């Protein structure tokens, strides 16, 4: 298992200076990134990643609302092996019929992705956990409708904000979960209150341990009141430290 940084965390810095921002990410110690909306920045981002020895095993892109062929072609150019649909709004998670329709669209996207050699995934927010369908959370109902090739990236912070225990949810979802978003804070929707990993109410180490088939743990801040580069550095330092004195995990 390795660690990555969701580049949405650094969106303001990227808009001002993409090459410089990627350089700072590498200097902090990350070796992997998770790009977002990467089609328009694929060439510049690809150059910056190569210059700094970084890879992008996963990336976020709006598969259900934008051109999938463009997305998968850009992903292949960047070496992204898994493209993750990042956001489907709350109204789509209130009924079994709507969730079935979303699952069918994502299954179709996965079939197209396979033509490019790319896997497809889904990333949750809190509303997929706040809604209950047939006795299960909407996210778990949705998971049961997905083709075997699809994966989940569980945002463990939004799981907790949505009222569920992220450790227990990860255990229930099992091998479907290949990525998680690691963030911390007071478990509210106030994104500016988010904190570096290990400083809030998420039991980060237990969460990571509960994801038995985890490939990449992705550090993310939706927002942050302090210096964002300092925030991600603190998160990575916590993740790489080990309370039992074992060797640090690779970034």
C-alpha positions as CSV (number, residue, x, y, z in Angstrom):
1,X,0.0,0.0,0.0
2,X,1.3,3.5,-0.9
3,X,0.2,7.1,-0.3
4,X,-0.9,9.7,-2.8
5,X,-2.2,13.3,-2.8
6,X,-5.5,14.3,-4.4
7,X,-4.5,17.3,-6.4
8,X,-7.9,19.0,-5.8
9,X,-6.4,19.8,-2.4
10,X,-3.9,22.1,-4.2
11,X,-6.3,23.4,-6.9
12,X,-5.5,27.1,-6.2
13,X,-1.7,26.6,-6.3
14,X,-2.1,24.5,-9.4
15,X,-3.9,27.3,-11.2
16,X,-1.2,29.7,-10.3
17,X,1.8,27.5,-11.0
18,X,1.3,23.9,-12.0
19,X,5.0,22.9,-12.5
20,X,6.0,24.6,-9.3
21,X,3.2,22.9,-7.3
22,X,4.0,19.5,-8.5
23,X,7.7,20.1,-7.7
24,X,6.7,21.0,-4.1
25,X,4.6,17.9,-3.8
26,X,7.6,15.8,-4.7
27,X,9.8,17.7,-2.3
28,X,7.4,17.1,0.6
29,X,7.9,13.3,-0.1
30,X,4.9,12.2,-2.2
31,X,5.7,9.9,-5.1
32,X,2.1,9.6,-6.3
33,X,-0.7,12.0,-7.1
34,X,-4.4,11.7,-7.9
35,X,-5.3,14.3,-10.6
36,X,-8.8,15.7,-11.0
37,X,-10.5,17.0,-14.2
38,X,-7.2,16.2,-16.0
39,X,-8.2,16.2,-19.6
40,X,-7.5,19.9,-20.1
41,X,-4.2,19.8,-18.2
42,X,-2.9,16.4,-19.4
43,X,0.1,17.6,-21.4
44,X,1.4,20.1,-18.8
45,X,0.7,17.7,-15.9
46,X,2.3,14.8,-17.6
47,X,5.5,16.8,-18.2
48,X,5.6,17.9,-14.5
49,X,5.0,14.4,-13.2
50,X,7.8,13.0,-15.3
51,X,10.2,15.8,-14.4
52,X,9.6,15.1,-10.7
53,X,9.5,11.3,-10.8
54,X,5.8,11.1,-9.8
55,X,3.1,8.7,-11.0
56,X,-0.7,8.9,-11.0
57,X,-2.2,5.5,-10.3
58,X,-5.7,7.0,-10.1
59,X,-7.5,10.1,-11.2
60,X,-10.9,11.8,-10.8
61,X,-13.0,12.7,-13.9
62,X,-16.8,13.3,-14.5
63,X,-17.4,10.1,-16.4
64,X,-21.2,10.4,-16.4
65,X,-21.3,14.0,-17.6
66,X,-18.3,14.5,-20.0
67,X,-16.8,12.7,-23.0
68,X,-15.6,9.3,-21.8
69,X,-13.3,8.7,-24.8
70,X,-11.5,12.0,-24.1
71,X,-11.2,11.1,-20.4
72,X,-9.9,7.6,-21.0
73,X,-7.4,8.8,-23.7
74,X,-6.0,11.4,-21.4
75,X,-5.8,8.9,-18.5
76,X,-3.9,6.5,-20.7
77,X,-1.5,9.3,-21.7
78,X,-0.9,10.1,-18.0
79,X,-0.5,6.5,-16.9
80,X,-3.7,6.6,-14.8
81,X,-4.9,3.0,-14.3
82,X,-8.1,3.8,-12.5
83,X,-10.5,6.6,-13.4
84,X,-12.9,7.5,-10.6
85,X,-16.3,9.3,-10.9
86,X,-15.9,11.8,-8.1
87,X,-19.4,13.3,-7.4
88,X,-23.0,12.4,-8.0
89,X,-25.4,14.7,-6.3
90,X,-27.6,13.8,-3.3
91,X,-30.9,13.7,-5.1
92,X,-29.6,10.6,-7.1
93,X,-29.3,8.5,-3.9
94,X,-32.8,8.7,-2.5
95,X,-34.5,5.9,-4.3
96,X,-33.6,2.4,-5.5
97,X,-34.6,3.3,-9.1
98,X,-32.3,6.2,-9.2
99,X,-29.4,4.3,-7.8
100,X,-30.0,1.4,-10.2
101,X,-29.8,3.9,-13.1
102,X,-26.5,5.4,-11.8
103,X,-25.0,1.9,-11.4
104,X,-26.1,1.0,-15.0
105,X,-24.3,4.1,-16.3
106,X,-21.2,3.5,-14.4
107,X,-21.1,-0.2,-15.5
108,X,-21.3,1.0,-19.1
109,X,-18.5,3.4,-18.4
110,X,-16.4,0.6,-17.0
111,X,-17.0,-1.4,-20.2
112,X,-15.7,1.5,-22.3
113,X,-12.8,2.0,-19.9
114,X,-11.8,-1.6,-20.4
115,X,-11.3,-0.9,-24.1
116,X,-8.5,1.5,-23.0
117,X,-7.1,-0.9,-20.4
118,X,-8.5,1.4,-17.6
119,X,-10.5,0.5,-14.5
120,X,-13.4,2.6,-13.3
121,X,-14.3,3.5,-9.8
122,X,-16.6,5.6,-7.7
123,X,-15.9,8.1,-4.8
124,X,-18.6,9.0,-2.2
125,X,-19.6,12.0,-0.2
126,X,-21.8,12.0,2.9
127,X,-25.2,11.7,1.3
128,X,-24.6,8.1,0.0
129,X,-24.4,7.2,3.7
130,X,-27.2,9.3,5.0
131,X,-29.7,7.6,2.7
132,X,-31.1,4.1,3.4
133,X,-32.3,1.7,0.7
134,X,-33.8,-1.7,1.6
135,X,-32.1,-1.7,5.0
136,X,-28.6,-0.7,3.7
137,X,-26.9,2.5,3.1
138,X,-27.3,3.8,-0.4
139,X,-23.6,3.3,-1.0
140,X,-23.8,-0.4,0.0
141,X,-27.0,-0.9,-2.1
142,X,-25.1,0.7,-5.0
143,X,-22.1,-1.5,-4.5
144,X,-24.3,-4.6,-4.9
145,X,-25.3,-3.4,-8.4
146,X,-21.8,-2.8,-9.7
147,X,-20.0,-5.1,-12.2
148,X,-17.2,-7.0,-10.5
149,X,-14.5,-5.0,-12.4
150,X,-15.6,-1.7,-10.7
151,X,-13.9,-0.5,-7.6
152,X,-14.7,1.9,-4.8
153,X,-12.7,4.8,-3.4
154,X,-14.2,5.3,0.0
155,X,-13.9,8.9,1.4
156,X,-13.6,7.9,5.0
157,X,-14.2,11.4,6.3
158,X,-17.5,11.8,4.5
159,X,-18.6,8.4,5.6
160,X,-18.2,9.5,9.2
161,X,-19.9,12.9,8.5
162,X,-22.8,10.8,7.0
163,X,-23.3,9.0,10.3
164,X,-21.5,5.7,9.6
165,X,-18.5,4.1,11.2
166,X,-15.8,4.1,8.5
167,X,-14.0,1.1,9.9
168,X,-17.1,-1.0,10.0
169,X,-18.2,0.2,6.5
170,X,-14.8,-0.7,5.0
171,X,-15.0,-4.2,6.6
172,X,-18.5,-4.7,5.1
173,X,-17.4,-3.5,1.6
174,X,-14.4,-5.8,1.6
175,X,-12.4,-6.3,-1.5
176,X,-14.4,-3.8,-3.6
177,X,-12.4,-0.9,-1.9
178,X,-9.1,-0.3,-3.6
179,X,-8.6,3.3,-2.7
180,X,-9.5,5.5,0.3
181,X,-9.4,9.2,0.9
182,X,-7.6,10.0,4.1
183,X,-8.7,13.2,5.8
184,X,-9.3,14.3,9.3
185,X,-11.2,16.9,11.3
186,X,-14.2,17.5,13.5
187,X,-16.7,15.5,11.4
188,X,-18.7,18.4,10.2
189,X,-19.5,19.8,6.7
190,X,-17.3,22.9,7.5
191,X,-14.5,22.0,5.1
192,X,-12.2,24.8,6.4
193,X,-12.2,23.0,9.8
194,X,-10.4,19.9,8.3
195,X,-7.1,18.9,9.9
196,X,-4.0,16.9,9.0
197,X,-4.3,13.2,9.4
198,X,-4.1,12.1,13.0
199,X,-5.3,15.5,14.5
200,X,-9.0,15.1,14.3
201,X,-11.7,12.6,15.1
202,X,-11.1,9.9,12.4
203,X,-9.2,6.8,13.7
204,X,-6.9,7.0,10.8
205,X,-4.7,4.0,11.5
206,X,-7.7,1.8,12.2
207,X,-9.4,3.0,9.0
208,X,-6.4,2.1,6.9
209,X,-6.1,-1.3,8.6
210,X,-9.8,-2.0,7.9
211,X,-9.3,-1.7,4.1
212,X,-8.0,-5.2,3.5
213,X,-7.5,-4.8,-0.3
214,X,-6.2,-1.2,-0.3
215,X,-3.9,-0.2,-3.1
216,X,-3.5,3.5,-2.4
217,X,-4.4,5.8,0.5
218,X,-5.0,9.2,-0.9
219,X,-4.5,12.3,1.3
220,X,-7.1,15.0,0.7
221,X,-8.3,18.3,2.1
222,X,-11.5,19.7,0.7
223,X,-10.3,23.0,2.2
224,X,-7.9,24.1,5.0
225,X,-7.6,27.2,7.1
226,X,-3.8,27.0,7.3
227,X,-1.0,26.7,4.8
228,X,-2.0,23.8,2.6
229,X,1.5,22.6,1.8
230,X,2.2,22.4,5.5
231,X,-1.1,20.5,6.0
232,X,-0.3,17.8,3.5
233,X,3.3,17.5,4.8
234,X,1.9,17.0,8.4
235,X,-0.5,14.3,7.0
236,X,2.2,12.5,5.2
237,X,4.5,12.6,8.2
238,X,1.8,11.1,10.4
239,X,1.1,8.3,7.8
240,X,4.8,7.4,7.4
241,X,5.4,7.3,11.2
242,X,4.8,4.1,12.9
243,X,3.9,3.8,16.6
244,X,5.6,0.4,16.8
245,X,8.9,1.5,15.3
246,X,8.6,-0.4,12.1
247,X,10.0,1.0,8.8
248,X,8.0,3.9,7.4
249,X,5.6,3.2,4.6
250,X,6.4,4.3,1.1
251,X,4.8,7.6,0.0
